[in-house]
Amino acid sequence: MFSILKKELSTFFGTATGYIVIGIFLLLTALFLWVIPGEFNILMSGYANLDGLFYLAPWLFLFLCPAVTMRLFAEEKQTGTWELIQTKPFSKWQIVSGKFSAGWCLAILALIPTLIYYFTVLLLAEPVGNVDSGAFWGSFLGLIFLAGIYVAIGTFASSLSKNQLVSFILALLMCFFMYYGFDVLTSFFTSGSSIEIVENLGISQHYGSIGRGVIDSRDLVYFLTTIALFLLLTVWKIRK
């Protein structure tokens, strides 16, 4: 697993892919939070919080995570190196988990520099430090897990096609549905219990819950179970 992880990370940063993904994410968040006038601009909002970051990040990752993962298996199949990897002493689970871990690490590396926004807001607050730190760290943890689900979905999508563009589109659509689709489906139900069940199947419900600063075991179980599900689907697909 660690050999695969190391190989994928060296591929990400041996080319421009890793730097472009991290750079685009940081540039867009910085522009929306500090430069472009609007509801996400911290300086114009009058409140010392980073709600804008945690609203924008899931939508930015919706494109960036599939861009990272689209090559994981599709490129291997396209270039013919997939057969070579299968001759190595790695189980299918080790291959999948290694590739997934590399993509997740890249997403986390893109998030880490945003911590400077938190410390900046701490200094700008009146009085200094008057920030809801619990909500921030809960939302930050939620973003890490959300990125994990997106990367797991992207890993599965990459195993479905030899074409990287097709893998990207499949991953984007599946991530969008998992994040927002279940909220749309609730409009077809009238029963409160049915609505609650459908809502709990989507990412946004659990992401919003953990973003309130309360770490609920049900949310953690959801994130970890969903990640494991898509990784198991990937293992099943490459075995088939």
Backbone as CSV, one residue per row, in Angstrom:
resi,resn,N_x,N_y,N_z,CA_x,CA_y,CA_z,C_x,C_y,C_z
1,MET,0.826,-1.212,0.000,0.000,0.000,0.000,0.862,1.265,0.000
2,PHE,1.902,1.265,0.875,2.732,2.467,0.983,3.573,2.681,-0.272
3,SER,3.912,1.598,-0.961,4.640,1.738,-2.226,3.757,2.415,-3.268
4,ILE,2.489,1.996,-3.313,1.542,2.608,-4.243,1.309,4.066,-3.867
5,LEU,1.136,4.318,-2.565,0.932,5.694,-2.082,2.104,6.581,-2.483
6,LYS,3.318,6.099,-2.249,4.508,6.880,-2.582,4.602,7.130,-4.084
7,LYS,4.305,6.098,-4.868,4.349,6.232,-6.330,3.361,7.284,-6.823
8,GLU,2.126,7.232,-6.305,1.104,8.169,-6.757,1.428,9.607,-6.335
9,LEU,1.918,9.773,-5.108,2.279,11.118,-4.654,3.434,11.681,-5.480
10,SER,4.408,10.828,-5.809,5.524,11.294,-6.632,5.039,11.653,-8.032
11,THR,4.011,10.942,-8.514,3.432,11.272,-9.819,2.711,12.605,-9.759
12,PHE,1.931,12.819,-8.683,1.218,14.085,-8.525,2.181,15.271,-8.512
13,PHE,3.248,15.132,-7.742,4.161,16.265,-7.567,5.352,16.216,-8.518
14,GLY,5.481,15.113,-9.256,6.504,15.044,-10.301,6.057,15.755,-11.554
15,THR,4.747,15.935,-11.667,4.176,16.727,-12.761,3.500,17.946,-12.139
16,ALA,2.787,18.676,-12.953,2.147,19.898,-12.451,0.816,19.632,-11.758
17,THR,0.314,18.383,-11.803,-1.033,18.092,-11.311,-1.252,18.539,-9.870
18,GLY,-0.388,18.083,-8.976,-0.561,18.409,-7.557,-0.504,19.895,-7.296
19,TYR,0.450,20.556,-7.915,0.616,21.996,-7.691,-0.561,22.793,-8.258
20,ILE,-1.067,22.355,-9.410,-2.200,23.052,-10.030,-3.446,22.923,-9.161
21,VAL,-3.726,21.697,-8.671,-4.917,21.469,-7.843,-4.864,22.320,-6.581
22,ILE,-3.738,22.262,-5.877,-3.600,23.044,-4.641,-3.644,24.537,-4.938
23,GLY,-2.954,24.954,-6.011,-2.913,26.374,-6.363,-4.273,26.929,-6.726
24,ILE,-5.045,26.185,-7.533,-6.376,26.645,-7.938,-7.295,26.762,-6.725
25,PHE,-7.256,25.755,-5.853,-8.112,25.782,-4.675,-7.792,26.983,-3.790
26,LEU,-6.516,27.202,-3.514,-6.123,28.305,-2.642,-6.392,29.664,-3.294
27,LEU,-6.179,29.756,-4.590,-6.421,31.020,-5.287,-7.901,31.386,-5.257
28,LEU,-8.759,30.418,-5.567,-10.200,30.702,-5.602,-10.741,31.037,-4.215
29,THR,-10.325,30.270,-3.214,-10.823,30.571,-1.864,-10.332,31.937,-1.396
30,ALA,-9.077,32.273,-1.700,-8.540,33.579,-1.296,-9.286,34.715,-1.985
31,LEU,-9.574,34.548,-3.263,-10.282,35.600,-4.004,-11.685,35.817,-3.441
32,PHE,-12.411,34.715,-3.219,-13.782,34.844,-2.728,-13.845,35.364,-1.290
33,LEU,-12.871,34.960,-0.474,-12.928,35.323,0.947,-12.344,36.702,1.248
34,TRP,-11.407,37.162,0.421,-10.703,38.380,0.780,-10.747,39.487,-0.267
35,VAL,-11.045,39.146,-1.523,-10.922,40.141,-2.601,-12.264,40.480,-3.246
36,ILE,-12.939,39.462,-3.770,-14.174,39.691,-4.529,-15.298,40.123,-3.578
37,PRO,-15.929,41.261,-3.835,-17.052,41.693,-2.984,-18.204,40.701,-3.083
38,GLY,-18.856,40.437,-1.969,-19.986,39.517,-1.981,-20.237,38.937,-0.617
39,GLU,-21.152,37.987,-0.571,-21.570,37.425,0.712,-20.486,36.590,1.377
40,PHE,-19.473,36.134,0.595,-18.417,35.301,1.177,-17.235,36.130,1.672
41,ASN,-17.193,37.400,1.307,-16.054,38.242,1.677,-16.037,38.509,3.183
42,ILE,-14.972,38.073,3.842,-14.876,38.190,5.302,-14.819,39.646,5.740
43,LEU,-14.046,40.449,5.026,-13.859,41.843,5.424,-15.141,42.654,5.288
44,MET,-15.998,42.250,4.347,-17.235,42.993,4.110,-18.396,42.473,4.952
45,SER,-18.269,41.257,5.479,-19.397,40.655,6.199,-19.618,41.290,7.568
46,GLY,-18.531,41.759,8.182,-18.652,42.346,9.517,-18.645,41.313,10.630
47,TYR,-18.451,40.026,10.261,-18.427,38.959,11.274,-17.112,38.190,11.178
48,ALA,-16.573,37.821,12.309,-15.307,37.079,12.351,-15.602,35.586,12.263
49,ASN,-15.867,35.120,11.066,-16.079,33.684,10.872,-15.621,33.298,9.469
50,LEU,-15.527,31.999,9.253,-15.081,31.478,7.971,-16.163,30.616,7.323
51,ASP,-17.418,31.022,7.529,-18.529,30.270,6.948,-18.408,30.192,5.427
52,GLY,-17.895,31.267,4.819,-17.750,31.288,3.367,-16.842,30.191,2.863
53,LEU,-15.753,29.941,3.576,-14.828,28.879,3.179,-15.515,27.527,3.189
54,PHE,-16.289,27.281,4.241,-16.905,25.961,4.383,-18.139,25.799,3.494
55,TYR,-18.630,26.897,2.939,-19.683,26.782,1.928,-19.064,26.557,0.550
56,LEU,-17.978,27.260,0.267,-17.348,27.188,-1.056,-16.581,25.887,-1.283
57,ALA,-15.860,25.423,-0.254,-14.942,24.297,-0.418,-15.601,23.031,-0.995
58,PRO,-16.799,22.618,-0.519,-17.404,21.419,-1.111,-17.664,21.550,-2.602
59,TRP,-18.008,22.767,-3.055,-18.276,22.970,-4.480,-16.989,23.034,-5.286
60,LEU,-15.932,23.577,-4.707,-14.639,23.597,-5.396,-14.065,22.186,-5.480
61,PHE,-14.160,21.441,-4.381,-13.677,20.064,-4.370,-14.481,19.183,-5.325
62,LEU,-15.698,19.603,-5.611,-16.551,18.851,-6.532,-15.893,18.718,-7.903
63,PHE,-15.075,19.695,-8.270,-14.355,19.662,-9.541,-12.898,19.208,-9.354
64,LEU,-12.280,19.638,-8.268,-10.861,19.370,-8.090,-10.573,17.907,-7.749
65,CYS,-11.405,17.302,-6.907,-11.163,15.895,-6.541,-11.309,14.957,-7.743
66,PRO,-12.353,15.093,-8.562,-12.410,14.271,-9.780,-11.244,14.522,-10.725
67,ALA,-10.745,15.769,-10.766,-9.596,16.077,-11.619,-8.352,15.328,-11.145
68,VAL,-8.232,15.157,-9.830,-7.094,14.436,-9.264,-7.232,12.933,-9.499
69,THR,-8.423,12.408,-9.301,-8.610,10.952,-9.311,-8.851,10.363,-10.693
70,MET,-9.160,11.182,-11.684,-9.566,10.637,-12.985,-8.473,9.788,-13.632
71,ARG,-7.212,10.038,-13.269,-6.106,9.319,-13.892,-5.699,8.053,-13.129
72,LEU,-6.203,7.872,-11.896,-5.682,6.824,-11.025,-5.690,5.441,-11.671
73,PHE,-6.815,5.039,-12.266,-6.881,3.761,-12.961,-6.986,3.940,-14.471
74,ALA,-7.674,5.004,-14.905,-7.883,5.214,-16.335,-6.557,5.340,-17.078
75,GLU,-5.615,6.083,-16.496,-4.317,6.255,-17.144,-3.542,4.948,-17.190
76,GLU,-3.640,4.162,-16.107,-2.945,2.874,-16.061,-3.459,1.959,-17.187
77,LYS,-4.762,1.951,-17.374,-5.350,1.110,-18.417,-5.008,1.635,-19.806
78,GLN,-5.002,2.958,-19.937,-4.754,3.584,-21.236,-3.316,3.359,-21.697
79,THR,-2.383,3.428,-20.756,-0.965,3.290,-21.113,-0.476,1.848,-21.077
80,GLY,-1.312,0.946,-20.567,-0.929,-0.462,-20.517,-0.116,-0.852,-19.308
81,THR,0.034,0.054,-18.335,0.821,-0.273,-17.133,-0.005,-1.012,-16.084
82,TRP,-1.312,-1.101,-16.297,-2.161,-1.793,-15.332,-1.790,-3.275,-15.232
83,GLU,-1.500,-3.881,-16.379,-1.103,-5.290,-16.373,0.203,-5.475,-15.602
84,LEU,1.107,-4.495,-15.719,2.379,-4.581,-15.006,2.173,-4.491,-13.495
85,ILE,1.286,-3.594,-13.061,1.014,-3.437,-11.626,0.450,-4.728,-11.037
86,GLN,-0.394,-5.409,-11.836,-1.024,-6.635,-11.330,-0.025,-7.769,-11.137
87,THR,1.147,-7.655,-11.763,2.161,-8.696,-11.577,2.958,-8.478,-10.289
88,LYS,2.809,-7.307,-9.687,3.519,-7.004,-8.450,2.833,-7.704,-7.269
89,PRO,3.551,-7.904,-6.161,2.969,-8.618,-5.004,2.050,-7.720,-4.169
90,PHE,1.057,-7.131,-4.827,0.084,-6.300,-4.130,-1.297,-6.908,-4.292
91,SER,-2.067,-6.890,-3.224,-3.462,-7.301,-3.350,-4.252,-6.169,-3.995
92,LYS,-5.438,-6.481,-4.485,-6.285,-5.452,-5.109,-6.632,-4.375,-4.075
93,TRP,-6.860,-4.782,-2.847,-7.195,-3.813,-1.797,-6.022,-2.874,-1.542
94,GLN,-4.802,-3.390,-1.542,-3.628,-2.554,-1.328,-3.461,-1.533,-2.455
95,ILE,-3.720,-1.961,-3.675,-3.620,-1.049,-4.816,-4.644,0.069,-4.703
96,VAL,-5.898,-0.321,-4.425,-6.978,0.659,-4.335,-6.759,1.617,-3.175
97,SER,-6.443,1.074,-1.998,-6.267,1.928,-0.818,-5.046,2.840,-0.971
98,GLY,-3.997,2.371,-1.651,-2.820,3.204,-1.883,-3.131,4.378,-2.794
99,LYS,-3.855,4.120,-3.864,-4.225,5.184,-4.788,-5.199,6.173,-4.126
100,PHE,-6.163,5.637,-3.388,-7.112,6.497,-2.674,-6.385,7.371,-1.660
101,SER,-5.491,6.782,-0.888,-4.774,7.530,0.152,-3.967,8.676,-0.453
102,ALA,-3.366,8.443,-1.625,-2.596,9.499,-2.280,-3.502,10.668,-2.683
103,GLY,-4.664,10.347,-3.237,-5.610,11.409,-3.616,-6.130,12.168,-2.413
104,TRP,-6.399,11.437,-1.326,-6.900,12.083,-0.101,-5.821,12.967,0.513
105,CYS,-4.583,12.493,0.499,-3.468,13.303,1.025,-3.345,14.613,0.259
106,LEU,-3.505,14.542,-1.058,-3.401,15.752,-1.868,-4.500,16.739,-1.509
107,ALA,-5.722,16.240,-1.290,-6.839,17.111,-0.904,-6.579,17.747,0.467
108,ILE,-6.039,16.972,1.395,-5.737,17.500,2.739,-4.627,18.545,2.658
109,LEU,-3.633,18.305,1.800,-2.554,19.279,1.620,-3.083,20.599,1.064
110,ALA,-4.144,20.512,0.266,-4.758,21.737,-0.248,-5.489,22.494,0.856
111,LEU,-5.990,21.765,1.856,-6.732,22.399,2.949,-5.832,23.026,4.009
112,ILE,-4.692,22.417,4.254,-3.832,22.873,5.354,-3.468,24.360,5.263
113,PRO,-3.101,24.889,4.091,-2.763,26.322,4.037,-3.925,27.251,4.397
114,THR,-5.174,26.752,4.319,-6.307,27.618,4.665,-6.361,27.909,6.161
115,LEU,-5.555,27.199,6.954,-5.501,27.487,8.390,-5.015,28.911,8.649
116,ILE,-4.263,29.453,7.696,-3.815,30.846,7.865,-5.003,31.802,7.877
117,TYR,-6.098,31.427,7.176,-7.302,32.253,7.206,-7.871,32.291,8.630
118,TYR,-7.836,31.142,9.286,-8.376,31.053,10.648,-7.598,31.962,11.603
119,PHE,-6.278,31.880,11.538,-5.464,32.700,12.440,-5.564,34.183,12.085
120,THR,-5.776,34.492,10.812,-5.978,35.886,10.408,-7.276,36.429,10.987
121,VAL,-8.341,35.615,10.906,-9.633,36.036,11.446,-9.548,36.176,12.967
122,LEU,-8.793,35.313,13.618,-8.588,35.432,15.069,-8.022,36.809,15.428
123,LEU,-7.074,37.270,14.619,-6.440,38.568,14.891,-7.343,39.738,14.527
124,LEU,-8.200,39.529,13.517,-9.087,40.609,13.079,-10.315,40.749,13.966
125,ALA,-10.629,39.696,14.716,-11.839,39.717,15.539,-11.751,40.797,16.613
126,GLU,-12.913,41.271,17.017,-12.997,42.302,18.065,-13.900,41.793,19.187
127,PRO,-13.371,41.459,20.366,-11.945,41.492,20.713,-11.169,40.361,20.043
128,VAL,-9.837,40.456,20.048,-8.986,39.458,19.406,-9.275,38.070,19.968
129,GLY,-9.467,37.114,19.063,-9.731,35.735,19.475,-11.200,35.405,19.627
130,ASN,-12.086,36.386,19.365,-13.519,36.164,19.529,-14.089,35.442,18.300
131,VAL,-13.742,34.163,18.193,-14.143,33.336,17.053,-14.688,32.014,17.595
132,ASP,-15.711,31.498,16.923,-16.272,30.204,17.311,-15.332,29.100,16.821
133,SER,-14.324,28.794,17.619,-13.305,27.821,17.219,-13.876,26.411,17.087
134,GLY,-14.863,26.077,17.932,-15.468,24.751,17.849,-16.101,24.505,16.492
135,ALA,-16.847,25.511,16.004,-17.491,25.386,14.700,-16.446,25.297,13.598
136,PHE,-15.346,26.074,13.744,-14.313,26.051,12.709,-13.677,24.672,12.614
137,TRP,-13.228,24.135,13.745,-12.526,22.856,13.705,-13.468,21.718,13.333
138,GLY,-14.738,21.821,13.729,-15.715,20.816,13.307,-15.909,20.842,11.801
139,SER,-16.053,22.049,11.248,-16.221,22.194,9.801,-14.964,21.749,9.054
140,PHE,-13.804,22.054,9.618,-12.537,21.668,8.982,-12.425,20.143,8.926
141,LEU,-12.788,19.491,10.045,-12.784,18.027,10.062,-13.803,17.483,9.058
142,GLY,-14.968,18.131,8.998,-15.987,17.725,8.033,-15.482,17.828,6.605
143,LEU,-14.716,18.883,6.304,-14.156,19.045,4.962,-13.167,17.932,4.628
144,ILE,-12.378,17.537,5.607,-11.416,16.452,5.383,-12.148,15.161,5.026
145,PHE,-13.216,14.852,5.770,-13.980,13.644,5.482,-14.752,13.771,4.162
146,LEU,-15.291,14.953,3.889,-15.994,15.174,2.628,-15.049,14.947,1.453
147,ALA,-13.829,15.482,1.558,-12.832,15.263,0.514,-12.529,13.776,0.365
148,GLY,-12.520,13.053,1.503,-12.287,11.617,1.460,-13.357,10.888,0.660
149,ILE,-14.616,11.275,0.859,-15.704,10.653,0.089,-15.574,10.994,-1.392
150,TYR,-15.303,12.261,-1.696,-15.134,12.663,-3.094,-14.006,11.865,-3.764
151,VAL,-12.890,11.706,-3.061,-11.753,10.975,-3.627,-12.099,9.494,-3.798
152,ALA,-12.823,8.921,-2.833,-13.243,7.516,-2.949,-14.168,7.333,-4.151
153,ILE,-15.094,8.273,-4.340,-15.991,8.215,-5.502,-15.182,8.355,-6.789
154,GLY,-14.232,9.301,-6.795,-13.404,9.499,-7.974,-12.550,8.285,-8.296
155,THR,-12.062,7.606,-7.261,-11.280,6.385,-7.460,-12.134,5.314,-8.116
156,PHE,-13.364,5.177,-7.639,-14.286,4.205,-8.246,-14.592,4.583,-9.692
157,ALA,-14.846,5.864,-9.942,-15.169,6.321,-11.304,-14.004,6.065,-12.253
158,SER,-12.781,6.225,-11.760,-11.611,6.003,-12.604,-11.462,4.540,-13.004
159,SER,-11.990,3.648,-12.163,-11.898,2.215,-12.475,-12.935,1.788,-13.514
160,LEU,-13.881,2.678,-13.812,-14.977,2.313,-14.721,-14.651,2.541,-16.187
161,SER,-13.617,3.333,-16.478,-13.339,3.696,-17.864,-11.848,3.871,-18.104
162,LYS,-11.438,3.668,-19.352,-10.060,3.938,-19.749,-9.872,5.411,-20.109
163,ASN,-10.978,6.093,-20.317,-10.925,7.498,-20.731,-10.967,8.401,-19.506
164,GLN,-9.958,9.247,-19.354,-9.889,10.092,-18.168,-11.013,11.119,-18.127
165,LEU,-11.404,11.638,-19.286,-12.491,12.624,-19.316,-13.805,11.990,-18.876
166,VAL,-14.048,10.770,-19.328,-15.261,10.048,-18.917,-15.229,9.809,-17.407
167,SER,-14.074,9.423,-16.886,-13.934,9.200,-15.443,-14.188,10.483,-14.665
168,PHE,-13.690,11.599,-15.190,-13.904,12.894,-14.534,-15.386,13.234,-14.469
169,ILE,-16.083,13.079,-15.585,-17.507,13.419,-15.636,-18.325,12.506,-14.723
170,LEU,-18.018,11.205,-14.747,-18.726,10.262,-13.871,-18.516,10.620,-12.401
171,ALA,-17.279,10.932,-12.042,-16.980,11.282,-10.652,-17.693,12.567,-10.253
172,LEU,-17.675,13.555,-11.128,-18.340,14.830,-10.830,-19.835,14.618,-10.592
173,LEU,-20.472,13.834,-11.467,-21.916,13.604,-11.330,-22.244,12.829,-10.056
174,MET,-21.445,11.824,-9.747,-21.701,11.029,-8.540,-21.455,11.850,-7.275
175,CYS,-20.397,12.655,-7.283,-20.121,13.512,-6.125,-21.234,14.532,-5.932
176,PHE,-21.698,15.111,-7.049,-22.784,16.092,-6.972,-24.035,15.456,-6.394
177,PHE,-24.356,14.252,-6.862,-25.556,13.576,-6.358,-25.423,13.252,-4.881
178,MET,-24.254,12.769,-4.476,-24.062,12.424,-3.069,-24.119,13.655,-2.169
179,TYR,-23.687,14.793,-2.694,-23.677,15.993,-1.863,-25.023,16.713,-1.872
180,TYR,-25.651,16.816,-3.042,-26.849,17.657,-3.168,-28.088,16.887,-3.614
181,GLY,-27.878,15.749,-4.269,-29.000,15.024,-4.872,-30.042,14.546,-3.885
182,PHE,-29.600,14.087,-2.718,-30.561,13.579,-1.735,-31.418,14.703,-1.153
183,ASP,-30.859,15.917,-1.087,-31.658,17.064,-0.638,-32.781,17.349,-1.625
184,VAL,-32.504,17.172,-2.911,-33.528,17.366,-3.943,-34.589,16.280,-3.843
185,LEU,-34.149,15.051,-3.570,-35.095,13.933,-3.494,-36.096,14.098,-2.358
186,THR,-35.727,14.823,-1.309,-36.648,14.992,-0.179,-37.931,15.720,-0.571
187,SER,-37.871,16.491,-1.673,-39.060,17.223,-2.112,-40.153,16.286,-2.622
188,PHE,-39.799,15.005,-2.889,-40.780,14.032,-3.375,-41.446,13.272,-2.230
189,PHE,-41.066,13.594,-0.998,-41.631,12.901,0.154,-42.384,13.895,1.045
190,THR,-43.413,13.414,1.690,-44.200,14.259,2.593,-44.053,13.820,4.048
191,SER,-43.714,12.554,4.247,-43.550,12.032,5.604,-42.244,12.555,6.205
192,GLY,-42.329,13.047,7.430,-41.143,13.567,8.099,-40.064,12.533,8.282
193,SER,-40.467,11.312,8.620,-39.485,10.253,8.838,-38.794,9.867,7.530
194,SER,-39.559,9.840,6.430,-38.982,9.517,5.122,-37.990,10.586,4.691
195,ILE,-38.363,11.849,4.914,-37.472,12.959,4.568,-36.175,12.864,5.353
196,GLU,-36.282,12.537,6.624,-35.095,12.432,7.472,-34.177,11.312,7.002
197,ILE,-34.778,10.176,6.624,-33.986,9.041,6.147,-33.236,9.408,4.872
198,VAL,-33.941,10.039,3.927,-33.321,10.416,2.650,-32.224,11.457,2.873
199,GLU,-32.492,12.433,3.723,-31.493,13.462,4.022,-30.220,12.851,4.593
200,ASN,-30.380,11.871,5.463,-29.229,11.252,6.119,-28.383,10.404,5.181
201,LEU,-28.901,10.133,3.977,-28.124,9.402,2.981,-27.146,10.308,2.247
202,GLY,-27.375,11.626,2.319,-26.539,12.580,1.607,-25.416,13.136,2.458
203,ILE,-24.375,13.629,1.784,-23.213,14.164,2.492,-23.543,15.458,3.219
204,SER,-24.327,16.335,2.582,-24.522,17.690,3.113,-25.134,17.688,4.512
205,GLN,-26.015,16.740,4.789,-26.647,16.665,6.104,-25.604,16.422,7.188
206,HIS,-24.703,15.494,6.946,-23.689,15.148,7.936,-22.582,16.197,7.981
207,TYR,-22.279,16.768,6.831,-21.275,17.839,6.779,-21.762,19.056,7.566
208,GLY,-23.028,19.391,7.396,-23.605,20.511,8.139,-23.684,20.217,9.627
209,SER,-23.960,18.967,9.970,-24.070,18.583,11.383,-22.730,18.710,12.097
210,ILE,-21.682,18.179,11.472,-20.361,18.224,12.122,-19.812,19.643,12.115
211,GLY,-20.297,20.482,11.172,-19.853,21.869,11.086,-20.360,22.744,12.220
212,ARG,-21.306,22.239,12.986,-21.809,23.003,14.141,-20.885,22.869,15.350
213,GLY,-19.827,22.085,15.185,-18.843,21.961,16.255,-19.072,20.799,17.190
214,VAL,-20.097,20.008,16.904,-20.392,18.834,17.735,-20.018,17.586,16.946
215,ILE,-19.034,16.834,17.422,-18.590,15.628,16.728,-19.491,14.475,17.130
216,ASP,-20.418,14.142,16.245,-21.379,13.074,16.497,-20.850,11.784,15.873
217,SER,-20.879,10.704,16.637,-20.374,9.424,16.130,-21.138,8.977,14.889
218,ARG,-22.425,9.347,14.779,-23.214,8.955,13.608,-22.663,9.593,12.337
219,ASP,-22.179,10.827,12.446,-21.598,11.492,11.283,-20.277,10.837,10.887
220,LEU,-19.452,10.513,11.876,-18.178,9.861,11.590,-18.396,8.492,10.960
221,VAL,-19.382,7.749,11.489,-19.698,6.435,10.921,-20.158,6.575,9.474
222,TYR,-20.970,7.597,9.202,-21.441,7.818,7.829,-20.268,8.063,6.886
223,PHE,-19.369,8.982,7.262,-18.240,9.310,6.391,-17.363,8.088,6.139
224,LEU,-17.002,7.384,7.201,-16.106,6.243,7.061,-16.769,5.108,6.291
225,THR,-18.066,4.889,6.536,-18.785,3.817,5.838,-18.907,4.114,4.350
226,THR,-19.194,5.367,4.010,-19.340,5.738,2.601,-18.015,5.613,1.869
227,ILE,-16.933,6.045,2.513,-15.604,5.882,1.913,-15.313,4.403,1.672
228,ALA,-15.544,3.571,2.702,-15.280,2.136,2.589,-16.127,1.506,1.495
229,LEU,-17.391,1.945,1.360,-18.295,1.387,0.347,-17.744,1.600,-1.058
230,PHE,-17.322,2.832,-1.348,-16.827,3.114,-2.698,-15.476,2.443,-2.961
231,LEU,-14.672,2.284,-1.929,-13.409,1.567,-2.112,-13.666,0.080,-2.375
232,LEU,-14.642,-0.495,-1.677,-14.992,-1.893,-1.912,-15.577,-2.086,-3.308
233,LEU,-16.350,-1.105,-3.767,-16.884,-1.165,-5.132,-15.749,-1.116,-6.156
234,THR,-14.725,-0.317,-5.848,-13.564,-0.223,-6.745,-12.824,-1.555,-6.800
235,VAL,-12.626,-2.148,-5.631,-11.950,-3.459,-5.572,-12.754,-4.489,-6.371
236,TRP,-14.065,-4.486,-6.181,-14.942,-5.410,-6.911,-14.812,-5.191,-8.418
237,LYS,-14.772,-3.940,-8.843,-14.718,-3.625,-10.271,-13.404,-4.084,-10.883
238,ILE,-12.280,-3.815,-10.237,-11.005,-4.195,-10.861,-10.795,-5.711,-10.813
239,ARG,-11.399,-6.375,-9.834,-11.332,-7.843,-9.820,-12.148,-8.423,-10.968
240,LYS,-13.311,-7.797,-11.196,-14.187,-8.280,-12.268,-13.537,-8.095,-13.620
